Amino acid sequence: MTVLRISPAVADAFPDTLIALVTAVGMRGHEPWPATDAAVRELERQLADGSRQPAGEDDPRIASWHAAYRSFGTNPRRVRPSVDALGRRLAKKGALPRINAAVDSYNTVSVGHGLPAGAFDLDRVVGDIGIRHADGGEQFTPLGEPDTVENPKPGEIVYADAAGVLTRHWNHRDAHRTRVTEDSTRVVFVLETLRATPDGDVLRAAAHELQGLLLPHAERTAVYFLDPARPEADFAAGR
């Protein structure tokens, strides 16, 4: 299957990185996902009654991503980390965007825990996936813009496979090619923190919460964790 790895340069630059990968095989995206629907409604209810607010720029979880973006030359107030942008949208509109059940699941977990999240359709991934610095020659087609081609700036941190960039600015926006749809059956979901020391338990809880939403709608699921000491996950070998 697929190997996902953190490059040595990224691991050295961000030594407290912890990434959770939640895989789902045999996923059934067309059936009802009542637990996900309930989780979304509960999150929106808590926002409406004031018992919960999305993490903002002053939250250390968000601030760590702003600092990371600045370190590789991205202005995080113009190009926001995914969880920051999603939380701001939730606070403004009072509701999460509804895409499909799988995407709604990771969006809810992302905002609920203040952690960036994303996903790739593994049947559309070419070769292995690396979290690395861009060299400037890669191509990226943004989600929802199939006729657009961008070139990440040299030094920008990206997710990339053998065919191109899957996510720009580490976790700002995913590629159109590997987007998760209702037809996706093999998916890897990604949750991230740059603060493993204080927030490792938060990330682990979020990963297992997401796995719980996926379990009723997949043949099998698994959770993997990557950090600078164990920078690689092999989905086939189960490690």
C-alpha positions in Angstrom: 0.0 0.0 0.0 1.3 3.4 0.9 4.1 4.7 3.2 3.7 8.2 4.7 6.9 9.7 6.2 8.1 13.0 7.7 11.3 14.1 6.1 14.4 14.5 8.3 14.5 18.3 7.6 10.9 18.8 8.8 11.5 16.6 11.8 14.6 18.6 12.7 12.8 21.9 12.3 9.7 20.8 14.3 11.0 18.3 16.9 7.7 18.3 18.9 5.6 17.2 15.9 3.1 14.4 16.4 0.8 13.2 13.5 -2.0 10.7 13.7 -3.1 8.8 10.7 -6.5 7.1 10.8 -7.0 4.7 7.8 -10.4 3.4 6.6 -10.7 0.6 4.1 -14.0 -0.5 2.5 -15.6 2.8 3.5 -19.2 3.2 2.6 -19.8 6.9 2.0 -23.3 6.7 0.5 -25.0 5.3 3.6 -26.3 7.5 6.5 -23.7 8.4 9.2 -26.0 9.2 12.1 -23.2 9.6 14.7 -21.4 12.1 12.5 -24.6 14.0 12.0 -25.2 14.1 15.7 -21.6 15.3 16.4 -22.0 18.1 14.0 -25.3 19.2 15.5 -23.9 19.0 19.0 -20.9 21.2 18.1 -23.2 23.8 16.5 -25.5 23.7 19.6 -22.6 24.3 21.9 -21.5 27.3 19.8 -25.0 28.7 19.8 -25.4 28.4 23.6 -22.0 29.8 24.3 -20.6 26.7 26.0 -17.9 26.3 23.3 -15.9 28.6 21.1 -13.5 27.5 18.4 -9.8 27.9 19.2 -8.5 31.4 18.1 -5.2 32.9 17.3 -4.3 33.4 20.9 -4.8 29.6 21.6 -1.3 28.0 21.8 -2.5 25.2 19.5 -3.3 27.7 16.7 -0.4 30.0 17.6 2.1 27.2 17.0 0.9 26.8 13.5 1.0 30.5 12.8 4.7 30.5 13.9 5.4 27.5 11.7 3.8 29.1 8.7 5.9 32.2 9.2 9.1 30.1 9.5 8.6 28.9 5.9 7.5 32.2 4.5 3.7 32.0 4.6 1.6 34.8 6.1 -0.8 32.8 8.4 -3.4 35.6 8.4 -3.6 35.6 4.6 -3.2 31.8 4.2 -4.6 30.3 7.3 -4.0 26.8 8.8 -7.0 24.7 8.1 -8.3 24.5 11.7 -8.0 28.3 12.1 -9.9 28.9 8.9 -12.6 26.3 9.8 -13.0 27.6 13.3 -13.4 31.2 12.1 -16.0 30.1 9.6 -17.9 28.2 12.3 -17.8 31.2 14.6 -19.1 33.6 11.9 -21.8 31.4 10.4 -22.8 29.3 13.3 -22.5 26.1 11.3 -19.9 23.8 9.7 -19.9 23.4 6.0 -21.5 20.0 5.0 -19.4 18.3 2.4 -19.9 14.5 2.8 -20.0 12.3 5.8 -16.3 11.4 5.8 -15.2 15.1 5.5 -17.8 16.2 8.0 -16.4 13.7 10.4 -12.8 15.0 10.4 -14.0 18.6 10.3 -16.0 18.1 13.4 -13.1 16.4 15.2 -10.7 19.1 14.0 -12.7 22.0 15.3 -13.6 20.2 18.5 -10.0 19.6 19.4 -8.3 22.6 17.8 -6.2 20.4 15.6 -5.6 20.6 11.8 -7.1 17.7 9.9 -7.3 16.5 6.3 -7.7 13.3 4.3 -6.5 11.7 1.1 -8.3 9.2 -1.2 -5.6 6.5 -1.3 -6.8 5.2 -4.7 -5.8 8.5 -6.1 -2.4 8.7 -4.4 0.6 7.9 -6.6 3.4 6.1 -4.7 4.3 7.2 -1.2 3.5 10.4 0.6 6.1 12.7 2.1 5.9 15.7 4.5 8.7 17.8 3.2 10.0 21.1 2.0 9.0 22.0 -1.6 11.7 22.5 -4.1 9.6 25.0 -6.2 9.2 22.7 -9.2 6.1 20.7 -8.0 2.6 21.3 -9.2 -0.6 21.7 -7.1 -4.2 21.8 -8.2 -6.4 23.2 -5.4 -9.5 21.5 -4.2 -12.5 22.6 -6.3 -10.3 24.2 -9.0 -9.5 21.4 -11.4 -8.2 23.8 -14.1 -5.8 25.7 -11.8 -2.1 24.8 -11.4 0.1 26.4 -8.7 3.7 26.0 -7.9 4.5 26.0 -4.1 7.4 28.3 -3.2 10.8 26.7 -2.4 10.9 25.8 1.3 7.2 25.7 1.8 6.2 22.6 3.7 3.9 20.3 1.7 2.4 16.8 1.6 3.5 15.3 -1.8 3.4 12.1 -3.6 5.1 11.0 -6.8 2.7 12.9 -9.0 2.6 16.3 -7.2 1.6 18.2 -4.1 -1.3 17.0 -2.1 -1.5 19.8 0.5 0.1 23.3 0.4 1.4 25.2 3.4 1.5 22.0 5.4 -2.2 21.9 6.1 -3.9 24.9 4.4 -5.6 23.4 1.4 -5.8 19.9 -0.1 -5.5 18.9 -3.7 -8.4 18.3 -6.1 -6.9 15.0 -7.3 -6.9 13.2 -3.9 -10.1 14.8 -2.5 -12.4 12.5 -0.5 -15.9 12.0 -2.0 -18.8 9.7 -1.2 -17.3 7.2 -3.6 -13.9 7.0 -1.8 -13.4 3.6 -0.3 -9.7 3.7 0.9 -8.9 6.9 2.8 -6.2 8.1 5.2 -7.2 10.8 7.6 -4.5 13.1 9.1 -4.5 15.0 12.4 -1.5 17.1 13.5 0.1 19.0 16.3 3.4 20.7 16.7 3.1 20.5 20.5 3.3 16.8 21.3 4.6 17.5 24.8 1.5 19.3 26.0 -1.0 18.2 23.5 -0.2 14.6 22.7 -3.1 13.3 24.7 -5.4 15.7 22.9 -4.2 14.4 19.5 -4.6 10.7 20.6 -8.1 11.3 21.9 -9.0 13.1 18.7 -7.7 10.2 16.5 -9.7 7.6 18.4 -12.8 9.8 18.3 -12.5 10.0 14.5 -11.9 6.3 14.3 -15.1 5.8 16.3 -17.1 7.8 13.7 -15.5 5.8 10.9 -15.9 2.3 12.4 -19.6 1.7 11.6 -19.0 2.6 7.9 -15.8 0.8 7.0 -14.6 -2.8 6.7 -11.6 -2.0 8.9 -9.8 1.0 10.4 -6.4 1.5 12.0 -4.6 4.3 13.8 -0.9 5.1 13.4 1.3 7.8 15.0 4.3 9.5 13.5 6.9 11.7 15.2 10.6 12.5 14.7 11.6 9.3 16.5 9.2 7.2 14.3 8.8 9.3 11.2 7.3 6.6 8.9 4.0 4.6 8.8 3.6 1.7 6.4 -0.1 1.0 6.0 0.6 -2.4 4.5 2.9 -3.6 7.2 0.7 -2.3 10.0 3.4 -0.3 11.8 
